[in-house]
Amino acid sequence: MELIQTINCGDDFPLLDFQLTEIMNSDISGIRLNLNKYIQSSEIDSLSRLFEIISKYKRRYKFLYDLPFPYNKTRIIEYNIIGDNIKKDEVYTLYFNQDDFIKAQGNAILLSKAKNSYNNSKVVYYGDGQGAFEKVNEAKDRVVVKAICDFQIYKKKSITYGKGSINDKIGPVLNMIGDVSSSLDYGCALSLVENEKDLSEFMGLADKKLQLVSKIETNESINNLEEIVKRSDGIMLARGDLALLNPYYNLFQILDNIIKMAKHYHKSVYLATDILQSLDCGRYIPSRSDIIDLSLACSWKCDYAILGYHPNTEILKRKINVAGQICNRFERDKYKA
C-alpha cells in the first residue's frame, strides 16, 4: 500500500515548500493537495503561486488534486460567539445570507451558501464529528439549532447541513492542473459525487489525461455505487462523512462493501480520514486502535492510504515513518507467503 501525504498550508507557501522538501526522502510516494478551502476562500489568481511551487516537485511526487466538484460542503465563514466555544443546550442560528448575519443578535454563525441539504437527519455535525447540533427550526435562509455537546469551532470547518456549487470557479483551476499534471499523477478527487452524470460533467471540463477518483461520502453515492465505480479510475473511502451521514456502527460494513465493489471492477482504493491521528498530539507510539486501523487497511488490500496534514513538520515526518513501518511489514509478509 502506497502512502500519500496531505498538504494544506493555506497561504503559507514557504511552509509548503519546506515540508515538501523535508519529506522528500521518506516513504511517501504522492501528495494530496486539498484545493477545497483554497478555491472557496481565495481568489483563483492566488492559486498560481501554489502551482508554481508544485511544479518544482513534479519529478519526485505524484499528485492527487482534491476538488470541490460537483459540490462543496457548507463551511463556516464567520461567527459571533464568545470565546469560540459552543455550549451544550444553547441555541444558535446558522445563516446563509451575510446581511442577515450582520444584523443578527445573539449566537450567530455565517455559513457558505447551500444549494440544498444532503443531510435529512435532525442532527447537524461540525467537522468530522467533533461537535453536533440538533435542528430546532429551518427556514429558507437560516437554521436554528441547539448544541448537543460542548466544543470549540473554527472558521473554514465544515458543517453537514447543505451542499453548494462553485463550479464556475473550477475552469481556471483545471487549466492550472493541466499545465503541471502528468499521466503519472493520481488525478482529481471529486467531492460529494452522487452518480455517473457528475463524473461525465467533470470530464467535459477537464483534460482527458486526468484520472478520476470519486469520494464516496453520502447515502446517494452508496445507492449509486456501482455506476460510480464503473465510471471512475479510483474510489476514495471518505470515512469522515460516511460515519456522520450513516449510523456510525455500520461504518465497517459500508467500507467493506465499497472495497469489494471497487476490487470487483479492478479500481484503485484510497483510504482517508483519521489515519494515525493519535500522533497529532505528540505521542511517539500511536494508539493501539490506530495501529489496527492501518493494519486492517493493508489486509483489505487498499492501494493507497492518505495521511492527514499537520503544520508541525516533525510530527508530519513521524506519522510518515510509523505508517511506512506498518505498511512495509505487510509487504514483507506478502512476499514470504
Summary of the structure (lengths in Angstrom):
residues: 337
radius of gyration: 19.9
end to end distance: 16.6
largest distance: 67.3
contacts: 1075
relative contact order: 0.14
helix: 40%
strand: 28%
